Amino acid sequence: WDAEAAWDELEGLLRGVYAYNERYDIDVDAQLARSKALAVEAPDKAVFRKIIHQTALTFMDPHLIIGPFDDSDYAIVMTAADMSARFVDGAAVIADVRRGSPAFEAGVRPGDRVSAIDGVASAEAAALPFGETLPMPGAAQRDYGLTLAVNGKRGSDRTLSVMGSARDAREIELISTLEYARSLSNRELVTLEFLGEDKDIAHITVLNSLGNNDTIAAFDAVIEQAAGARAVILDMRETPSGGNTEVARSIIGHFASKVAPYQMHIVPVYEREFTVPRQFVEYVYPREPQFTGPVFVLHGKWTGSMGEGIVIGMDAATDAISIGSDMGDLLGGLWNRDLRQSGARVDLGGEALFHVDGTPRGDFVADHPIMPASTARDGSDPALAKVMELMKEMEDANPSR
């Protein structure tokens, strides 16, 4: 077992292929140096894998994943997550809650304070996902660690000490988020319901199915049913696990009146190796049936990867109005590599992704920013409420319509 050779293989992959080495929020060189000092002393592959898995977490990128996993690893955010969290004035605060999740059903709401996780004070618990690889997390890393901590480990239920708006402290026991995520695997691909007093606003929700090509036909059928609607709500708040561009382009095409660019890619590995940059833009084409009325696109923390691509694509290629918070920040187009020396499996963003106006996908800001975007303090849906508010404003401005 040659731990140093195994580390060199991983570091070579990160420095050569990973599209997000030039980060403003972390010191990549310093982090790799810290992790290398630990990794080269690993007595076996199991210890080594744990160190490099924790190293990946320090990058705060849910698309940078190093496995294989064991039950002591923290659940992957945001696919297997029911809460996002952050520190506010030193207190651990729930930022948003996934609708219908175990946390939601237990009454956890944005603004609740979490004093302890599995009996460990929240400030200490937020550092545990990184192990010894990150002795002094930055502010963003502490928030990311807190989100990992409240969502727990893959093989374990969680106990949170929570204080709500009534200042009532209570212990909440929740099943593992991985178990919850698995329970969602048999849902419909796309759902449609009609909202509003006259039931003429089509609410279309894509249920984490952007990697399933059957979603193309399913969405085609739903948009045909919505043909007579006064407006369409394209709800991308349940797409945390990525997908493919064929499905994305098929969805956007129903709302695009002409051929238009929707997302820009930059692939750094070619410039690093050959000094020749590679950059390209993807286009969408109009598809039937076309919907030409008002369109609202909803997004939030559980909008990930290709879901994020659809949000920026709808902004670039259509007249849709976006409503939501920051998204899942799954960085880049996903590439997969197996490491021969350690037996580890690495998923990483090999392509940096941008809005066609040059804005990094992770920096996209909605036309109407809201936070939280999934669950309001009172348990209602803040994004749908904003749609209804905007629809009322449109009606008041154009009473004849």
C-alpha positions as CSV (number, residue, x, y, z in Angstrom):
1,W,0.0,0.0,0.0
2,D,1.5,3.3,-1.2
3,A,-0.4,6.1,0.4
4,E,1.7,8.8,-1.2
5,A,1.2,7.4,-4.7
6,A,-2.5,7.3,-4.0
7,W,-2.6,10.9,-2.9
8,D,-0.6,12.0,-5.9
9,E,-3.2,10.3,-8.1
10,L,-6.0,12.2,-6.4
11,E,-4.3,15.5,-6.4
12,G,-3.3,15.2,-10.0
13,L,-7.0,14.6,-10.9
14,L,-8.2,17.6,-8.9
15,R,-5.5,19.9,-10.2
16,G,-5.9,18.7,-13.8
17,V,-9.6,18.0,-14.3
18,Y,-11.6,19.8,-11.5
19,A,-13.1,22.9,-13.0
20,Y,-13.3,24.9,-9.8
21,N,-9.8,25.0,-8.4
22,E,-9.6,28.8,-8.7
23,R,-12.0,29.5,-5.8
24,Y,-12.5,32.8,-4.0
25,D,-14.0,31.2,-0.9
26,I,-11.3,28.6,0.0
27,D,-7.6,28.3,-0.3
28,V,-7.3,25.2,-2.4
29,D,-3.5,24.9,-2.2
30,A,-3.6,25.2,1.6
31,Q,-6.4,22.6,1.9
32,L,-4.6,20.1,-0.3
33,A,-1.4,20.5,1.7
34,R,-3.3,19.9,5.0
35,S,-5.0,16.8,3.6
36,K,-1.8,15.4,2.0
37,A,0.0,15.5,5.4
38,L,-2.8,13.3,6.8
39,A,-3.3,11.1,3.8
40,V,0.2,10.0,3.2
41,E,0.3,8.6,6.8
42,A,-2.9,6.6,6.2
43,P,-2.1,2.9,7.2
44,D,-4.6,1.5,4.8
45,K,-7.1,2.3,2.0
46,A,-10.1,2.6,4.4
47,V,-8.4,5.4,6.5
48,F,-7.2,7.0,3.3
49,R,-10.7,7.0,1.8
50,K,-12.1,8.7,4.9
51,I,-9.5,11.4,4.7
52,I,-10.1,12.2,1.0
53,H,-13.8,12.0,1.5
54,Q,-13.6,14.6,4.2
55,T,-11.3,16.6,2.0
56,A,-14.0,16.8,-0.7
57,L,-16.5,18.1,1.8
58,T,-14.2,21.1,2.6
59,F,-14.8,22.3,-1.0
60,M,-18.5,22.9,-0.2
61,D,-19.4,21.4,-3.6
62,P,-22.1,18.7,-3.6
63,H,-20.8,17.7,-7.1
64,L,-17.4,16.8,-5.7
65,I,-18.0,13.4,-4.2
66,I,-15.5,10.8,-3.1
67,G,-16.6,7.3,-2.3
68,P,-17.3,4.4,-1.9
69,F,-19.4,5.4,1.1
70,D,-20.0,3.8,4.5
71,D,-22.8,4.4,7.0
72,S,-20.6,6.8,9.1
73,D,-20.3,9.3,6.1
74,Y,-22.6,12.3,6.2
75,A,-25.6,12.1,3.8
76,I,-25.0,13.9,0.4
77,V,-26.6,17.3,0.3
78,M,-28.9,18.3,-1.1
79,T,-30.2,15.0,-2.6
80,A,-30.4,13.3,0.8
81,A,-31.2,16.4,2.9
82,D,-34.3,17.8,4.4
83,M,-32.9,21.1,5.8
84,S,-30.4,23.8,5.0
85,A,-28.8,25.6,7.9
86,R,-26.4,28.5,8.7
87,F,-24.9,30.4,11.6
88,V,-26.5,33.7,12.5
89,D,-24.8,35.8,15.2
90,G,-23.2,32.5,16.5
91,A,-26.5,30.6,16.6
92,A,-27.3,27.6,14.4
93,V,-30.4,28.5,12.5
94,I,-32.5,26.5,10.0
95,A,-32.5,28.4,6.7
96,D,-35.1,26.3,4.8
97,V,-36.9,23.0,5.1
98,R,-37.8,20.6,2.3
99,R,-41.6,20.4,1.9
100,G,-43.0,17.0,2.9
101,S,-39.8,15.8,4.4
102,P,-39.3,14.3,7.9
103,A,-38.1,17.6,9.2
104,F,-41.1,19.4,7.7
105,E,-43.6,16.9,9.1
106,A,-41.9,17.2,12.5
107,G,-42.7,20.9,12.5
108,V,-39.1,22.2,11.9
109,R,-39.4,25.6,10.3
110,P,-37.0,28.2,8.9
111,G,-35.8,30.4,11.8
112,D,-35.8,27.6,14.3
113,R,-32.5,27.4,16.3
114,V,-30.7,24.1,16.8
115,S,-28.6,24.0,20.0
116,A,-27.4,20.4,19.6
117,I,-27.3,17.6,17.1
118,D,-27.2,14.0,18.5
119,G,-26.2,15.5,21.9
120,V,-23.3,17.5,20.4
121,A,-23.4,21.3,20.5
122,S,-24.1,22.7,17.1
123,A,-20.9,24.7,16.7
124,E,-18.9,21.5,17.4
125,A,-21.1,19.3,15.3
126,A,-20.6,21.6,12.3
127,A,-16.9,20.8,12.3
128,L,-17.3,17.1,12.6
129,P,-17.9,16.3,8.9
130,F,-14.4,17.6,8.0
131,G,-12.6,15.6,10.6
132,E,-8.9,16.6,11.0
133,T,-8.7,17.9,7.4
134,L,-10.1,21.3,8.4
135,P,-9.1,22.5,11.9
136,M,-10.3,26.1,11.3
137,P,-13.3,26.2,8.9
138,G,-14.2,29.5,7.3
139,A,-17.6,31.0,7.7
140,A,-19.0,29.4,4.6
141,Q,-17.5,26.1,5.5
142,R,-19.1,26.3,8.9
143,D,-22.5,26.8,7.3
144,Y,-21.9,23.9,5.0
145,G,-20.8,21.7,7.8
146,L,-23.9,22.7,9.8
147,T,-26.1,21.7,6.9
148,L,-24.3,18.3,6.7
149,A,-24.6,17.9,10.5
150,V,-28.4,18.6,10.7
151,N,-29.0,16.2,7.9
152,G,-27.0,13.5,9.7
153,K,-25.1,10.4,8.7
154,R,-26.1,8.0,6.0
155,G,-26.8,5.1,8.3
156,S,-28.2,6.9,11.4
157,D,-31.3,8.6,12.6
158,R,-30.9,12.1,14.0
159,T,-31.9,13.9,17.2
160,L,-32.0,17.6,17.1
161,S,-32.5,20.0,20.0
162,V,-34.6,22.7,18.5
163,M,-36.1,26.0,19.8
164,G,-38.9,27.4,17.7
165,S,-40.7,30.8,17.6
166,A,-42.4,30.2,20.9
167,R,-39.0,29.7,22.5
168,D,-40.0,26.2,23.3
169,A,-37.0,23.8,23.4
170,R,-37.8,20.3,22.2
171,E,-36.0,17.1,21.1
172,I,-36.9,16.0,17.6
173,E,-36.0,12.5,16.4
174,L,-35.8,12.1,12.6
175,I,-35.1,9.2,10.3
176,S,-31.9,9.3,8.3
177,T,-32.2,11.5,5.3
178,L,-30.8,8.8,3.1
179,E,-33.8,6.6,4.1
180,Y,-36.1,9.5,3.2
181,A,-34.4,10.0,-0.1
182,R,-34.8,6.4,-1.0
183,S,-38.5,6.6,-0.2
184,L,-39.0,9.1,-3.0
185,S,-37.7,6.9,-5.8
186,N,-41.1,5.7,-7.0
187,R,-42.7,9.1,-7.4
188,E,-44.2,10.3,-10.7
189,L,-41.8,12.0,-13.1
190,V,-43.8,15.1,-13.5
191,T,-47.0,16.3,-11.8
192,L,-49.6,18.8,-12.8
193,E,-52.2,20.6,-10.7
194,F,-54.3,23.7,-11.4
195,L,-54.3,26.6,-9.0
196,G,-56.1,29.8,-8.5
197,E,-59.7,30.7,-7.9
198,D,-60.6,29.6,-11.5
199,K,-58.1,26.7,-11.5
200,D,-56.5,28.1,-14.6
201,I,-52.9,28.4,-13.4
202,A,-50.9,25.2,-14.3
203,H,-48.5,24.2,-11.6
204,I,-46.0,21.7,-13.2
205,T,-43.5,20.1,-10.8
206,V,-40.5,18.0,-12.0
207,L,-39.9,15.4,-9.3
208,N,-36.1,14.8,-9.4
209,S,-36.4,13.1,-12.8
210,L,-34.1,15.1,-15.0
211,G,-31.8,12.1,-15.5
212,N,-34.7,9.9,-16.8
213,N,-35.3,10.3,-20.5
214,D,-38.9,9.2,-20.0
215,T,-39.4,12.6,-18.5
216,I,-39.3,14.1,-22.0
217,A,-42.6,12.3,-23.0
218,A,-44.1,12.9,-19.5
219,F,-43.4,16.6,-19.7
220,D,-44.7,16.8,-23.3
221,A,-48.0,15.2,-22.1
222,V,-48.3,17.6,-19.1
223,I,-47.6,20.7,-21.1
224,E,-50.3,19.6,-23.6
225,Q,-52.8,19.4,-20.7
226,A,-51.8,22.9,-19.7
227,A,-52.3,24.4,-23.1
228,G,-55.3,26.5,-22.1
229,A,-53.9,27.7,-18.8
230,R,-53.7,31.4,-18.0
231,A,-50.1,30.9,-16.8
232,V,-47.6,28.1,-16.1
233,I,-45.6,27.6,-12.9
234,L,-42.5,25.5,-13.7
235,D,-41.5,24.3,-10.3
236,M,-37.9,23.1,-10.2
237,R,-37.6,23.0,-6.3
238,E,-37.5,19.1,-6.3
239,T,-34.6,18.4,-8.6
240,P,-31.6,18.0,-6.3
241,S,-29.9,15.0,-8.1
242,G,-29.0,16.4,-11.5
243,G,-29.9,15.0,-14.9
244,N,-29.0,15.4,-18.5
245,T,-29.1,18.1,-21.1
246,E,-31.5,16.2,-23.4
247,V,-34.2,16.4,-20.8
248,A,-33.4,20.0,-19.9
249,R,-33.4,21.2,-23.5
250,S,-36.7,19.4,-24.2
251,I,-38.4,21.2,-21.3
252,I,-37.1,24.6,-22.1
253,G,-38.0,24.2,-25.7
254,H,-41.7,24.3,-24.9
255,F,-41.3,27.9,-23.8
256,A,-38.7,29.1,-26.3
257,S,-40.1,30.9,-29.3
258,K,-36.8,30.6,-31.3
259,V,-33.5,28.9,-31.3
260,A,-31.5,30.4,-28.4
261,P,-28.4,29.7,-26.3
262,Y,-29.2,28.5,-22.8
263,Q,-25.9,27.6,-21.0
264,M,-22.2,28.2,-21.5
265,H,-19.5,25.6,-20.7
266,I,-15.8,26.1,-20.1
267,V,-13.5,23.0,-19.9
268,P,-10.3,24.0,-18.1
269,V,-8.5,20.6,-18.4
270,Y,-7.7,21.3,-22.1
271,E,-6.1,24.7,-21.4
272,R,-4.2,23.3,-18.4
273,E,-2.8,20.5,-20.5
274,F,-2.5,22.0,-24.0
275,T,-2.7,25.8,-23.4
276,V,-5.7,25.8,-25.7
277,P,-9.0,26.9,-24.1
278,R,-12.2,25.1,-24.8
279,Q,-15.5,26.9,-24.5
280,F,-18.9,26.1,-26.0
281,V,-22.6,27.2,-25.7
282,E,-25.6,24.9,-25.8
283,Y,-28.8,25.8,-27.6
284,V,-32.4,25.1,-27.2
285,Y,-34.9,24.7,-30.1
286,P,-38.6,25.4,-29.9
287,R,-40.8,22.3,-29.3
288,E,-44.5,21.6,-29.7
289,P,-46.7,22.3,-28.0
290,Q,-45.6,25.8,-27.3
291,F,-46.8,27.7,-24.3
292,T,-46.8,31.5,-24.9
293,G,-48.5,32.8,-21.8
294,P,-46.8,34.0,-18.5
295,V,-44.3,31.5,-17.1
296,F,-42.9,31.5,-13.6
297,V,-39.9,29.4,-12.7
298,L,-39.5,28.4,-9.0
299,H,-36.1,27.4,-7.5
300,G,-34.4,26.9,-4.2
301,K,-31.9,24.8,-2.2
302,W,-33.2,21.6,-3.7
303,T,-32.7,22.8,-7.3
304,G,-29.5,21.1,-8.2
305,S,-27.2,20.5,-11.2
306,M,-29.4,20.2,-14.3
307,G,-32.2,21.8,-12.4
308,E,-30.0,24.8,-12.0
309,G,-29.2,24.6,-15.7
310,I,-33.0,24.7,-16.5
311,V,-33.4,27.8,-14.3
312,I,-30.6,29.8,-16.0
313,G,-31.7,28.4,-19.4
314,M,-35.3,29.6,-18.9
315,D,-33.9,33.0,-17.9
316,A,-31.7,33.1,-21.0
317,A,-33.9,31.6,-23.7
318,T,-37.4,32.6,-22.6
319,D,-39.4,35.4,-21.1
320,A,-40.0,33.4,-17.9
321,I,-40.0,35.1,-14.5
322,S,-37.8,33.5,-11.9
323,I,-38.7,33.3,-8.2
324,G,-36.4,31.7,-5.6
325,S,-33.4,31.6,-3.4
326,D,-29.8,30.5,-4.0
327,M,-29.8,27.0,-5.4
328,G,-28.0,23.8,-4.6
329,D,-24.6,25.0,-6.1
330,L,-23.7,21.6,-7.6
331,L,-20.7,23.0,-9.4
332,G,-20.1,22.1,-13.0
333,G,-20.9,19.3,-15.5
334,L,-20.3,16.0,-13.7
335,W,-17.4,13.8,-14.7
336,N,-16.6,10.4,-13.1
337,R,-13.2,8.8,-12.4
338,D,-12.0,5.7,-10.7
339,L,-8.7,5.9,-8.8
340,R,-6.5,2.9,-9.3
341,Q,-4.2,3.4,-6.4
342,S,-6.8,3.7,-3.7
343,G,-9.9,2.1,-5.3
344,A,-11.8,5.4,-4.6
345,R,-14.5,6.7,-6.9
346,V,-14.5,10.4,-7.7
347,D,-17.4,12.5,-9.1
348,L,-16.4,16.1,-9.9
349,G,-17.3,19.0,-12.1
350,G,-15.1,18.9,-15.1
351,E,-16.9,21.7,-16.9
352,A,-17.5,25.2,-15.4
353,L,-21.0,26.3,-16.2
354,F,-22.3,29.8,-16.8
355,H,-25.4,31.7,-17.8
356,V,-25.0,32.9,-21.4
357,D,-24.4,36.4,-20.1
358,G,-21.2,35.1,-18.4
359,T,-22.5,34.8,-14.8
360,P,-21.4,31.6,-13.1
361,R,-24.4,29.4,-12.6
362,G,-24.0,29.3,-8.9
363,D,-24.2,33.1,-8.7
364,F,-27.6,33.4,-10.5
365,V,-30.1,35.6,-8.7
366,A,-33.8,35.4,-9.4
367,D,-35.9,38.2,-10.8
368,H,-37.7,38.0,-7.4
369,P,-35.3,36.7,-4.8
370,I,-36.9,35.1,-1.7
371,M,-35.4,33.2,1.2
372,P,-36.6,30.7,2.3
373,A,-38.0,29.4,-1.0
374,S,-39.4,26.0,0.0
375,T,-41.1,26.6,3.4
376,A,-42.2,29.8,5.1
377,R,-42.0,30.3,8.8
378,D,-45.7,29.4,9.1
379,G,-45.3,26.3,7.0
380,S,-46.9,27.8,3.8
381,D,-45.3,27.8,0.4
382,P,-43.5,31.2,-0.1
383,A,-42.8,30.8,-3.8
384,L,-46.4,30.0,-4.8
385,A,-47.5,32.9,-2.7
386,K,-45.2,35.2,-4.6
387,V,-46.6,33.8,-7.9
388,M,-50.1,34.7,-6.8
389,E,-49.0,38.1,-5.8
390,L,-47.4,38.8,-9.2
391,M,-50.4,37.4,-11.0
392,K,-52.6,39.9,-9.1
393,E,-50.3,42.7,-10.0
394,M,-50.5,41.7,-13.7
395,E,-54.3,41.6,-13.6
396,D,-54.5,45.0,-12.0
397,A,-52.1,46.5,-14.6
398,N,-54.1,44.9,-17.5
399,P,-57.7,44.6,-16.3
400,S,-58.9,43.7,-19.8
401,R,-56.9,40.5,-20.0
